Amino acid sequence: MNNQEIRINILSLRNSGYSLRQIAIHLDINVSKVRYWLRKWEDEKRITNKKTGPKNNKITQELKNFVEQETKKIVQ
């Protein structure tokens, strides 16, 4: 799983009602990483690194659809 997939999963799990700790355990990452990316999402609406991300890193409809699909898979 690459970094962007992890970040998408963080958002999906959080939208499904998982706590920060539950997300960290589920994805086998540190709680601080979960908190960091959720803050980035809330503040800047991005899931990419500013320096290494694509120039147009706005959330596209395709990405929104992907997050919704992943959330539905996790909830079921």
N, CA, C and O atoms as CSV, one atom per row, in Angstrom:
chain,resi,resn,atom,element,x,y,z
A,1,MET,N,N,0.846,-1.165,0.000
A,1,MET,CA,C,0.000,0.000,0.000
A,1,MET,C,C,0.897,1.236,0.000
A,1,MET,O,O,1.760,1.379,0.866
A,2,ASN,N,N,0.697,2.122,-0.964
A,2,ASN,CA,C,1.524,3.325,-1.023
A,2,ASN,C,C,0.973,4.398,-0.088
A,2,ASN,O,O,-0.100,4.241,0.495
A,3,ASN,N,N,1.721,5.485,0.042
A,3,ASN,CA,C,1.349,6.537,0.989
A,3,ASN,C,C,-0.015,7.151,0.689
A,3,ASN,O,O,-0.791,7.411,1.609
A,4,GLN,N,N,-0.311,7.383,-0.576
A,4,GLN,CA,C,-1.600,7.994,-0.910
A,4,GLN,C,C,-2.746,7.043,-0.559
A,4,GLN,O,O,-3.790,7.490,-0.086
A,5,GLU,N,N,-2.568,5.759,-0.781
A,5,GLU,CA,C,-3.600,4.788,-0.423
A,5,GLU,C,C,-3.813,4.761,1.084
A,5,GLU,O,O,-4.946,4.650,1.552
A,6,ILE,N,N,-2.731,4.862,1.840
A,6,ILE,CA,C,-2.834,4.914,3.301
A,6,ILE,C,C,-3.640,6.142,3.712
A,6,ILE,O,O,-4.515,6.052,4.574
A,7,ARG,N,N,-3.351,7.279,3.104
A,7,ARG,CA,C,-4.047,8.514,3.441
A,7,ARG,C,C,-5.525,8.432,3.093
A,7,ARG,O,O,-6.368,8.918,3.847
A,8,ILE,N,N,-5.844,7.826,1.965
A,8,ILE,CA,C,-7.239,7.644,1.581
A,8,ILE,C,C,-7.936,6.718,2.579
A,8,ILE,O,O,-9.077,6.961,2.973
A,9,ASN,N,N,-7.243,5.666,2.978
A,9,ASN,CA,C,-7.820,4.752,3.966
A,9,ASN,C,C,-8.028,5.433,5.307
A,9,ASN,O,O,-9.014,5.159,5.991
A,10,ILE,N,N,-7.118,6.316,5.693
A,10,ILE,CA,C,-7.286,7.089,6.929
A,10,ILE,C,C,-8.591,7.871,6.866
A,10,ILE,O,O,-9.387,7.839,7.804
A,11,LEU,N,N,-8.805,8.570,5.765
A,11,LEU,CA,C,-10.039,9.353,5.603
A,11,LEU,C,C,-11.275,8.457,5.597
A,11,LEU,O,O,-12.284,8.774,6.227
A,12,SER,N,N,-11.190,7.353,4.892
A,12,SER,CA,C,-12.326,6.438,4.810
A,12,SER,C,C,-12.701,5.892,6.180
A,12,SER,O,O,-13.872,5.876,6.559
A,13,LEU,N,N,-11.690,5.445,6.912
A,13,LEU,CA,C,-11.952,4.878,8.230
A,13,LEU,C,C,-12.501,5.935,9.189
A,13,LEU,O,O,-13.403,5.657,9.980
A,14,ARG,N,N,-11.955,7.140,9.113
A,14,ARG,CA,C,-12.438,8.211,9.987
A,14,ARG,C,C,-13.892,8.556,9.659
A,14,ARG,O,O,-14.702,8.776,10.559
A,15,ASN,N,N,-14.213,8.601,8.372
A,15,ASN,CA,C,-15.589,8.867,7.954
A,15,ASN,C,C,-16.542,7.754,8.379
A,15,ASN,O,O,-17.748,7.970,8.500
A,16,SER,N,N,-15.990,6.561,8.604
A,16,SER,CA,C,-16.799,5.428,9.051
A,16,SER,C,C,-16.964,5.396,10.562
A,16,SER,O,O,-17.659,4.534,11.098
A,17,GLY,N,N,-16.320,6.343,11.252
A,17,GLY,CA,C,-16.492,6.433,12.695
A,17,GLY,C,C,-15.389,5.816,13.528
A,17,GLY,O,O,-15.518,5.731,14.749
A,18,TYR,N,N,-14.309,5.385,12.900
A,18,TYR,CA,C,-13.196,4.810,13.643
A,18,TYR,C,C,-12.454,5.903,14.410
A,18,TYR,O,O,-12.363,7.041,13.950
A,19,SER,N,N,-11.931,5.552,15.567
A,19,SER,CA,C,-11.115,6.491,16.342
A,19,SER,C,C,-9.714,6.542,15.743
A,19,SER,O,O,-9.353,5.704,14.918
A,20,LEU,N,N,-8.927,7.533,16.164
A,20,LEU,CA,C,-7.555,7.646,15.671
A,20,LEU,C,C,-6.764,6.387,16.005
A,20,LEU,O,O,-6.013,5.880,15.172
A,21,ARG,N,N,-6.934,5.889,17.215
A,21,ARG,CA,C,-6.202,4.700,17.644
A,21,ARG,C,C,-6.616,3.470,16.836
A,21,ARG,O,O,-5.768,2.670,16.442
A,22,GLN,N,N,-7.902,3.321,16.595
A,22,GLN,CA,C,-8.387,2.195,15.796
A,22,GLN,C,C,-7.838,2.239,14.375
A,22,GLN,O,O,-7.469,1.210,13.808
A,23,ILE,N,N,-7.789,3.435,13.809
A,23,ILE,CA,C,-7.241,3.595,12.458
A,23,ILE,C,C,-5.773,3.204,12.443
A,23,ILE,O,O,-5.327,2.474,11.558
A,24,ALA,N,N,-5.030,3.689,13.417
A,24,ALA,CA,C,-3.599,3.385,13.496
A,24,ALA,C,C,-3.360,1.882,13.615
A,24,ALA,O,O,-2.475,1.337,12.955
A,25,ILE,N,N,-4.133,1.227,14.439
A,25,ILE,CA,C,-3.982,-0.222,14.602
A,25,ILE,C,C,-4.358,-0.943,13.311
A,25,ILE,O,O,-3.646,-1.845,12.870
A,26,HIS,N,N,-5.459,-0.552,12.715
A,26,HIS,CA,C,-5.938,-1.195,11.481
A,26,HIS,C,C,-4.927,-1.070,10.346
A,26,HIS,O,O,-4.718,-2.017,9.588
A,27,LEU,N,N,-4.300,0.098,10.230
A,27,LEU,CA,C,-3.357,0.341,9.133
A,27,LEU,C,C,-1.907,0.081,9.538
A,27,LEU,O,O,-0.998,0.204,8.717
A,28,ASP,N,N,-1.696,-0.277,10.802
A,28,ASP,CA,C,-0.360,-0.555,11.339
A,28,ASP,C,C,0.576,0.641,11.149
A,28,ASP,O,O,1.690,0.512,10.643
A,29,ILE,N,N,0.082,1.814,11.575
A,29,ILE,CA,C,0.874,3.036,11.527
A,29,ILE,C,C,0.753,3.752,12.859
A,29,ILE,O,O,-0.058,3.363,13.701
A,30,ASN,N,N,1.542,4.783,13.059
A,30,ASN,CA,C,1.545,5.543,14.291
A,30,ASN,C,C,0.327,6.467,14.365
A,30,ASN,O,O,-0.114,7.008,13.351
A,31,VAL,N,N,-0.208,6.639,15.570
A,31,VAL,CA,C,-1.360,7.517,15.775
A,31,VAL,C,C,-1.037,8.945,15.340
A,31,VAL,O,O,-1.902,9.645,14.813
A,32,SER,N,N,0.200,9.378,15.559
A,32,SER,CA,C,0.564,10.747,15.182
A,32,SER,C,C,0.484,10.945,13.670
A,32,SER,O,O,0.161,12.040,13.210
A,33,LYS,N,N,0.769,9.913,12.902
A,33,LYS,CA,C,0.652,9.996,11.444
A,33,LYS,C,C,-0.816,10.137,11.034
A,33,LYS,O,O,-1.146,10.901,10.127
A,34,VAL,N,N,-1.680,9.399,11.705
A,34,VAL,CA,C,-3.115,9.496,11.441
A,34,VAL,C,C,-3.587,10.916,11.747
A,34,VAL,O,O,-4.275,11.538,10.937
A,35,ARG,N,N,-3.218,11.414,12.904
A,35,ARG,CA,C,-3.623,12.760,13.324
A,35,ARG,C,C,-3.104,13.810,12.342
A,35,ARG,O,O,-3.830,14.731,11.968
A,36,TYR,N,N,-1.842,13.664,11.926
A,36,TYR,CA,C,-1.227,14.612,10.999
A,36,TYR,C,C,-2.018,14.700,9.701
A,36,TYR,O,O,-2.336,15.802,9.255
A,37,TRP,N,N,-2.344,13.570,9.086
A,37,TRP,CA,C,-3.024,13.593,7.787
A,37,TRP,C,C,-4.477,14.015,7.905
A,37,TRP,O,O,-5.023,14.614,6.978
A,38,LEU,N,N,-5.106,13.716,9.019
A,38,LEU,CA,C,-6.470,14.214,9.204
A,38,LEU,C,C,-6.467,15.734,9.346
A,38,LEU,O,O,-7.364,16.403,8.832
A,39,ARG,N,N,-5.476,16.281,10.031
A,39,ARG,CA,C,-5.365,17.747,10.140
A,39,ARG,C,C,-5.087,18.367,8.781
A,39,ARG,O,O,-5.677,19.390,8.431
A,40,LYS,N,N,-4.188,17.755,8.010
A,40,LYS,CA,C,-3.900,18.265,6.663
A,40,LYS,C,C,-5.173,18.286,5.831
A,40,LYS,O,O,-5.431,19.243,5.101
A,41,TRP,N,N,-5.965,17.233,5.943
A,41,TRP,CA,C,-7.203,17.155,5.189
A,41,TRP,C,C,-8.156,18.267,5.632
A,41,TRP,O,O,-8.744,18.947,4.791
A,42,GLU,N,N,-8.312,18.454,6.929
A,42,GLU,CA,C,-9.221,19.467,7.445
A,42,GLU,C,C,-8.769,20.881,7.079
A,42,GLU,O,O,-9.587,21.727,6.718
A,43,ASP,N,N,-7.462,21.127,7.177
A,43,ASP,CA,C,-6.929,22.470,6.933
A,43,ASP,C,C,-6.783,22.809,5.454
A,43,ASP,O,O,-7.112,23.916,5.029
A,44,GLU,N,N,-6.285,21.848,4.670
A,44,GLU,CA,C,-5.893,22.152,3.295
A,44,GLU,C,C,-6.615,21.334,2.235
A,44,GLU,O,O,-6.425,21.566,1.042
A,45,LYS,N,N,-7.437,20.387,2.651
A,45,LYS,CA,C,-8.155,19.513,1.715
A,45,LYS,C,C,-7.208,18.853,0.714
A,45,LYS,O,O,-7.471,18.832,-0.488
A,46,ARG,N,N,-6.107,18.319,1.230
A,46,ARG,CA,C,-5.177,17.601,0.358
A,46,ARG,C,C,-4.650,16.372,1.080
A,46,ARG,O,O,-4.571,16.334,2.308
A,47,ILE,N,N,-4.291,15.371,0.289
A,47,ILE,CA,C,-3.727,14.160,0.850
A,47,ILE,C,C,-2.346,13.870,0.269
A,47,ILE,O,O,-1.787,12.791,0.468
A,48,THR,N,N,-1.815,14.838,-0.441
A,48,THR,CA,C,-0.489,14.680,-1.027
A,48,THR,C,C,0.495,15.580,-0.295
A,48,THR,O,O,0.103,16.543,0.365
A,49,ASN,N,N,1.777,15.254,-0.420
A,49,ASN,CA,C,2.806,16.135,0.107
A,49,ASN,C,C,2.868,17.375,-0.762
A,49,ASN,O,O,2.747,17.286,-1.984
A,50,LYS,N,N,3.053,18.510,-0.153
A,50,LYS,CA,C,3.077,19.757,-0.912
A,50,LYS,C,C,4.242,19.790,-1.896
A,50,LYS,O,O,4.070,20.205,-3.042
A,51,LYS,N,N,5.429,19.357,-1.462
A,51,LYS,CA,C,6.616,19.440,-2.313
A,51,LYS,C,C,6.640,18.374,-3.398
A,51,LYS,O,O,7.083,18.642,-4.515
A,52,THR,N,N,6.176,17.183,-3.092
A,52,THR,CA,C,6.304,16.089,-4.052
A,52,THR,C,C,5.004,15.741,-4.756
A,52,THR,O,O,5.000,14.917,-5.671
A,53,GLY,N,N,3.911,16.347,-4.349
A,53,GLY,CA,C,2.625,16.035,-4.955
A,53,GLY,C,C,2.486,16.665,-6.327
A,53,GLY,O,O,3.294,17.506,-6.721
A,54,PRO,N,N,1.468,16.257,-7.043
A,54,PRO,CA,C,1.236,16.852,-8.360
A,54,PRO,C,C,0.871,18.323,-8.225
A,54,PRO,O,O,0.413,18.761,-7.170
A,55,LYS,N,N,1.073,19.081,-9.295
A,55,LYS,CA,C,0.787,20.514,-9.245
A,55,LYS,C,C,-0.682,20.770,-8.939
A,55,LYS,O,O,-1.019,21.684,-8.186
A,56,ASN,N,N,-1.538,19.971,-9.520
A,56,ASN,CA,C,-2.967,20.133,-9.259
A,56,ASN,C,C,-3.380,19.039,-8.293
A,56,ASN,O,O,-3.814,17.967,-8.717
A,57,ASN,N,N,-3.250,19.299,-6.992
A,57,ASN,CA,C,-3.558,18.272,-6.010
A,57,ASN,C,C,-4.914,18.503,-5.345
A,57,ASN,O,O,-5.140,18.056,-4.221
A,58,LYS,N,N,-5.806,19.194,-6.032
A,58,LYS,CA,C,-7.160,19.368,-5.531
A,58,LYS,C,C,-7.881,18.026,-5.613
A,58,LYS,O,O,-7.538,17.171,-6.429
A,59,ILE,N,N,-8.867,17.859,-4.770
A,59,ILE,CA,C,-9.627,16.623,-4.752
A,59,ILE,C,C,-10.553,16.594,-5.967
A,59,ILE,O,O,-11.392,17.476,-6.148
A,60,THR,N,N,-10.387,15.576,-6.781
A,60,THR,CA,C,-11.204,15.425,-7.978
A,60,THR,C,C,-12.449,14.603,-7.648
A,60,THR,O,O,-12.509,13.950,-6.606
A,61,GLN,N,N,-13.415,14.637,-8.517
A,61,GLN,CA,C,-14.620,13.834,-8.325
A,61,GLN,C,C,-14.262,12.357,-8.314
A,61,GLN,O,O,-14.847,11.577,-7.563
A,62,GLU,N,N,-13.308,11.973,-9.140
A,62,GLU,CA,C,-12.874,10.582,-9.195
A,62,GLU,C,C,-12.336,10.130,-7.832
A,62,GLU,O,O,-12.651,9.033,-7.371
A,63,LEU,N,N,-11.534,10.971,-7.200
A,63,LEU,CA,C,-10.982,10.640,-5.891
A,63,LEU,C,C,-12.082,10.596,-4.833
A,63,LEU,O,O,-12.068,9.727,-3.962
A,64,LYS,N,N,-13.028,11.523,-4.903
A,64,LYS,CA,C,-14.151,11.507,-3.965
A,64,LYS,C,C,-14.932,10.202,-4.101
A,64,LYS,O,O,-15.309,9.590,-3.102
A,65,ASN,N,N,-15.174,9.780,-5.347
A,65,ASN,CA,C,-15.892,8.523,-5.581
A,65,ASN,C,C,-15.115,7.341,-5.020
A,65,ASN,O,O,-15.701,6.432,-4.431
A,66,PHE,N,N,-13.795,7.351,-5.204
A,66,PHE,CA,C,-12.953,6.277,-4.695
A,66,PHE,C,C,-13.048,6.201,-3.172
A,66,PHE,O,O,-13.196,5.113,-2.614
A,67,VAL,N,N,-12.965,7.343,-2.500
A,67,VAL,CA,C,-13.051,7.378,-1.037
A,67,VAL,C,C,-14.408,6.840,-0.576
A,67,VAL,O,O,-14.475,6.080,0.390
A,68,GLU,N,N,-15.470,7.223,-1.250
A,68,GLU,CA,C,-16.800,6.736,-0.899
A,68,GLU,C,C,-16.902,5.225,-1.073
A,68,GLU,O,O,-17.476,4.548,-0.220
A,69,GLN,N,N,-16.358,4.687,-2.156
A,69,GLN,CA,C,-16.389,3.247,-2.402
A,69,GLN,C,C,-15.598,2.499,-1.340
A,69,GLN,O,O,-16.045,1.464,-0.845
A,70,GLU,N,N,-14.424,3.017,-0.986
A,70,GLU,CA,C,-13.596,2.372,0.022
A,70,GLU,C,C,-14.291,2.408,1.376
A,70,GLU,O,O,-14.213,1.443,2.137
A,71,THR,N,N,-14.959,3.493,1.681
A,71,THR,CA,C,-15.686,3.604,2.936
A,71,THR,C,C,-16.802,2.562,2.996
A,71,THR,O,O,-16.996,1.913,4.024
A,72,LYS,N,N,-17.527,2.406,1.902
A,72,LYS,CA,C,-18.609,1.421,1.867
A,72,LYS,C,C,-18.072,0.000,2.059
A,72,LYS,O,O,-18.702,-0.809,2.740
A,73,LYS,N,N,-16.915,-0.310,1.466
A,73,LYS,CA,C,-16.314,-1.644,1.623
A,73,LYS,C,C,-15.966,-1.908,3.079
A,73,LYS,O,O,-16.181,-3.009,3.586
A,74,ILE,N,N,-15.427,-0.898,3.748
A,74,ILE,CA,C,-14.988,-1.069,5.135
A,74,ILE,C,C,-16.180,-1.234,6.058
A,74,ILE,O,O,-16.138,-2.026,7.000
A,75,VAL,N,N,-17.244,-0.486,5.791
A,75,VAL,CA,C,-18.425,-0.514,6.654
A,75,VAL,C,C,-19.133,-1.849,6.558
A,75,VAL,O,O,-19.676,-2.334,7.551
A,76,GLN,N,N,-19.138,-2.450,5.383
A,76,GLN,CA,C,-19.849,-3.725,5.180
A,76,GLN,C,C,-19.144,-4.799,5.850
A,76,GLN,O,O,-19.581,-5.949,5.800
